[in-house]
Amino acid sequence: MATARSEKTKEQQYTWEGKDKAGKAVKGEMRGAGEASVSAHLRRQGITVTKIKKSSTGRGKVTEKDITLFTRQLATMLKSGVPLLQAFDIVGKGHDNPAVSRLLFDIKTDVETGSSLEQSFRKFPLYFDDLYCNLLGAGEAAGILDSLLDRLATYKEKILAIKSKIKSALFYPISIIVIAFVITAVIMIFVIPAFKDLFSNFGADLPGPTLVVMAISDFFVAWWWAIFGGVGGAVYGFFYAWKRNKTMQRRMDQLMLKIPVFGPLVRKASIARWSRTLATMFAAGVPLVEAFDSVAGAAGNAVYYDATKAIQREVTSGTSLTVAMQNTDAFPSMVLQMVAIGEESGALDAMLGKVADFFEAEVDDAVEALSSLMEPVIMVVLGTLIGGMVVAMYLPIFKMGQAVG
């Protein structure tokens, strides 16, 4: 598997020109391991190649939102009776992002050469995960590709909405912290020294708060480069290690669930994504044990990844899903009761869908409550920080006014 992935990363973008079977001049773009590979692909399509060169522009960025939109468009077209290859043409040519158009053209070309849709999508693991490809394969095999694409589009839209809400909830306080740090640094480096020059000829002892603020200002002025460099380096190093160190990811995911206010929000979002993914896989006819392979990483949290793997092992040995979930202590009683009802009634996918709907609504409410709570808290913190510095620097002036009076 590792070798196959390394070969995929060596593929590059090529532009080509040639003539089709009718002698008409045609041109386009294609990804391949080399010019010979691209030329062979085109020959199989009946195209006589006259010119191939490496594309000077990269693929660009294909976002999760682009993939979600493409999935919805493809599902709509197939439901309307548009042939698959023609649907790829329509979506690719009408997309605003050139990178998406090139991606769809590559998939279409691969399908034209005889590959199955699942195999073609699996060549781009950066954009299409195992869950996506497994559902495509199930749809192809059962002849219900349009229905599964519609279900897949709904799933990705729900997951994208959850991620967006979590990001918006975290973005606001983080942006305020950054702004507060910048404002504090500007005051310390440029404003406080001006007051210090004014107080140098004051001829009296300065108040304690003023001396503290001036000492901090002196430190900022002398070491501003180290402070900014250290903070920037620490943030970069933290996120670099978080992305690449599995142990750190696991510990941070565990910590995120324990943080007051934010922890319950992250937990609800993880359960919503977990339930939505399992409901989608199970409804598509994927066996429960196999579905857990895709579900494990879908929750986006290492705690639920470990819980899912433990559930998979117990279910494989014959334990019921409800009991296996209960043994992990990762799911609230409401979820366990809904799953138990689903198992008994044979409507597990429907019950999991209701669980996902419930927790998605809970996330919406939690984000709104968090936003309304953060505003006054941030105002108090900023007011105390900035106001405290201002009062500390004006205390000598007040003292001087009282002495004169």
N, C-alpha and C positions, 0 to 999 in steps of 0.2 A: 504493500500500500504506500509506504514511504517513497519507494522508487518511482511509482506511478505519479505521485504528486510532484516529485522533483522534476519529472519530465514535463508535466503540464506547465510548470513555472518557466520552462525554457521556450515555450511557444511565443512567437512574436507576430505582430501585425504586418501583413503584406498587402500592397495594392497590385492589381493585375489588370491587364488588357488582353483581349483576344476576340475570337469570332465563334459564334454559335453554329449549330448544324446547318442553319439556313444561310450562313455567310455574313450574318449581321454583326457589326462591331459591338462588343459588350465590354464592360469593365466593372470592377467592384473591389471589395476588400475581404480578406480572409485571414484567420489566424492559423499558424502551422509551425511545425518544428523546423522547417527550412523551405527553401524555394522548391526543392524536388517534391516535398510532401504536398505543398499547395498545388503544384502543377499536376500531380497525380490525381488529386481530388477533382480538379477542374476537368481533366480528361475524362474521368468517369461520368461527368455531367454532359459530355459531348462538346466541350469547349476547347477550341484550339488556341493555346496560349501564345501570345506574341511578345508579351512583356510582363515581367514580375520584378518588383523592387520592395525593399523593406520600407514600411510606412514611417515617416519622420515624426508623426504624432503618436502619443501613447493612447491607450484605450480610454483614459479618463476615469472618472469616478461614477460608479453605478451604486446608488443608494438603495437602502431597504424600501424607501418610499417608491422608487422607480420600479422595483421588482413587484411590489404590491399592486401598483397601478397596471403594470403589464399583465399580471395574472388576472385581474378583474376584466381587462379589455379582451384578453384571449378567451376567457370563460364566456363573456357576453357574445362574442362572435361565433364561437362554436355552438352555443345554444341557438343562435340565429340561423345556423345551417351553413356558415361560411367554411369552406375547406381549410384544413389545418395550415397548409403551406401558404395559402392566400392570406390567412389571418396573420401569419408572421410578417408577410409583406406589408400589410395595411398598418399594423401596429408599429413596425420598425420604421417605415417611412413617415409616419405621422408623429413620432415621438420627438420632443424638444431636445432631448439629451442625445448627442451623437454617439456617446459611448454605449447607450442602450441599443441604438439602432445597429451598431456593429456587432454587439453581443447577439442580438436576435438573428442577424444575418448569418453569423457563424453557426448558430443552432439549426437554422433552416437548411443551410448547406449540408450539415452533417446528416440531417434527417433525409435529405434528397439522395444521399449516397447509400442509404439503406440502413442506417442506424435507427434503433428505436428511440422514441422520445425520451424515455428515461435515461438511456445511455448518453444521448446528446447533452442532456442537462447535467449529468454527472461529470462531464468534462470541465464544468465551471463550478467547483466546490466553494469558491469564494463567494458566490452569489446564491447558490442553490444548495441547501443543506440536505441531509439524509431524509428528513421528514418530507420535504418538498418532492424529492425524487421518488421516494417510496410511494407517495400518493399518486404521482404521475404513472408509475408502473402499475399500481393497482387499477387505476382508471383505464389504462390501455388494455390490460388483461381482461377486464370485465366489460369493456365496451361502453363505459360510462364516463369517458374523459371529461365531457362538458360538465357533468354534475360534480365530479370531484374537483375540477378546477374552480367551480363556483364555491364549493365548500372551502377549498384552499384559499381563495381570495378573501372570503369572509373571515377565515382564521387569521390571515396576515393583517387584515384591516383592524381586527380586534387587538392583536398583539402590538401592532404599531401604535394604536391609540393608548394602550397601557404604558408603553415605553415613553411616549410623548408626555403623558401626565406625570410620570415619575421625574422625568428630566425637568419639566417646568416647576415642579415642587422643589427640586434641589437647586435650580438655577438662580432663583430669586435671592435666597440667603447668601449663596456663594458670591453672586455679583455684588451684593451690598458689602460683604466682608472685604472684597477686593477694593471697592471704591473707598471704604473707610480707611483701609491701609494706605492707599495712595494719598488721600486728603491729609491723614495724620503725618505722613512723610513730608509732604509739601509744607505743612505748618511748621514741623520741626526743623526743616532745613532752611527755609526762607523767611518765615514770619517771626519765630521765636528769637533768632539772632538779632533782628532789628530791635526787639524789646530789650535784649541784653545790652546792646549799645546804649539804649536810653537809660537803663538802670545803672550803668557803670559809674555815673556821676551822681547817683542818688544820695550817697553819703549816709546811709542808714542800713541796718540789717534787713535783708529781704525775708518775706514770709517763707515758711518751710515748703508749702506747695509750689511756690515760684522757683525755689532752688532746685526742687526735684525735676520740674519740667525743663528748666534750663540745663540741668545735667544730662537729661535724656536727649535734649536738642544737640548738645555738644557731641554726644556719642553718635547721633545720626549724621551730623555734619562731617565728623572725622571718618566714619566707617560706612557711609551711605552705599558705597560700591560693594562692600562685603555684605551688607544687609540685603540689598536687592539681589545680588548674585546668589547669596545663600538661600533666600526664600525661593527664587526662581529655580535654582538647582535642586532644592529639596522637593519642590512640587513635581519637577520633571522626573527626578529619580524615583519618587513615590509611584507615579503613574507608570513609569517604565518597568519598575519591579512588579507592580500590580498586574501588568499585562503578561509578563513572562515568567513570574514565579508562582507556581501552583500552590505552594504552602502559604504564601502571603495572600493569594486570592481567597483561599479557604478561610484564613483567619479574619480577613476583612469582611467576607460574607457573613461569618458568624457574628462579628461585631455589629454589622449593619442591622441585624435582626434584634439586637439588644439595646440599641440607641433609643432613648425616650423620644416619643413623638414620631420620629422617622422610622423606627423599627417596625411598628405595626403596619405602617403604610407599605414598606417593602415586603413584609410577610404576606399581606393581602394581595399585592400585585403578583408575587411568586405563585401563590395558590391559584390565582385566576389564570395565569399562563399555563400552569401545570394541568389544571382541569380542562382548559380549552384545547390544549394539545392532545391529551389523552382522548377526549371526546371526539375530536376530528379524526384521529387515527383509528379509533375503534369503530366509528360510524362508516369509515371507508373500507372496513372488512379486514384490516390488518390484525393479526392475532395479538392478543393482549400482551403476551410475554415479549414478542418482537417489538410491539409499540413502545415499550419502556425504553428501548435503546434511543429512540428519538425524544421521548418525553424527558429523559434524565437531564439533558442540557437545555431544554426549552424554558425551564423555570428561571434560568439566569442566576441561580444562587447555589453555591457548593453544598449548603445544608440540604437542599431539596434534591440535588444530584445524588448525594450519598443515600438519602432516604429512598429515592426511586430505585437505585441499584439494590438496596436491601429488600424492597418490596418485590422486585423482579426475582430475586433468589428465592424468596418465600413462596411466591405464586408458582414458580417453576416446580417447587417441591410439593405442591398440592394445597397450600394454604389459601384461604379465600382472600380476595382483594381487601375487603374491609378489615379483616384481622391483621393482614400484613401492614396496612396503612396505620392501624392503631398501634402496632408495635414500634413504629418509628417515632411516635410522640411529636410529629411534625405537623399534624393536621388537627384542626378544632373538631369538636364533637358534631357540629352541624354538618360538616363535610362527610364525616364517617357515617352518619345516619342517612344522608342522601345516597351515598355509594351503596350502603346496605340495601336500601329500598330498590336501587337500580339493579343490583345483583339478583334480588329475589323476584323482581318483576320482569327481568330480561330487557330492561330499558336503560342500561348503564350509560350509553352515550347521551341520551336525553337528560338524565339526572346530572351527569357531569357538565353538560351544557348549562343547566340551570345554576349549578354551583359557580361556574365561570361568570355567568350573568350577574349573580348576586355579588361576587367579590369585585367585579369590575365596577358595579354601582358603588360598592363600599370605597373603592379607590377614588372614584369621582368625589364622593362626599368628604373623604379624608383630605384630598388635595384642596378643596374649597375651604375646609376648616383650618387647614394648615396655613393657607394663604392669609386668611383673616387673622389668624393668631400671630403670624410672623410680622405683620406690619407694625402693630404697636410695640412689639418686643424690639424690633430693629430701630424704631424711632427712639425708644428709651435708651438703648445702647449707644447709638450715635449721639444723642443729645448729651448723655453723661460723658462720653469721650471728648467730643469737641467742646461742649460747654465747660467741662472741667478744665481743659487747657486754657480756654479764654478767661475764665474766672481767676485761675492761678496767675496769669500774666497781668491781670488788672488789679489784683490785690495790692501791690505796691502803690499804684496810682490812687486807689481809695485811701490807703494809709497816709499818703502824702497830702491828700485833700483834707483829711481829718486833722493832720498836724497844722496845716495852714489855717484851717478854721479855728 
